[in-house]
Amino acid sequence: MKSKRNLTRFTYETTAFQGWRLCLSRAGTTFTKYYSDKRYGGSKKSLAAAESSLAELVQLVDNSRRVDNKLSQATTRKARKLLAKS
């Protein structure tokens, strides 16, 4: 499988982790979460979980309020909580 925008595929044979990494940067804040193939039951299922989380995160961050051109603390907390539950 090929990497997509904001989603990177990790398939190194020499490491214990194989899966997808979600990484989104907006307004000086970076959000990162790893989706393991082992936890989600395969590469397609981990990709589906990463894509759904990315869609929710993009919607939250892009529609949020900015303070001095940065994301507000409330938005940052909501985004981290959203990533923690998925």
Secondary structure, DSSP 8 states (H G I E B T S, - for coil): ---BTTEEEE--TTSS--EEEEEEEETTEEEEEEEEHHHHTSHHHHHHHHHHHHHHHHHHHHTS-EETTEE-HHHHHHHHHHHHH-
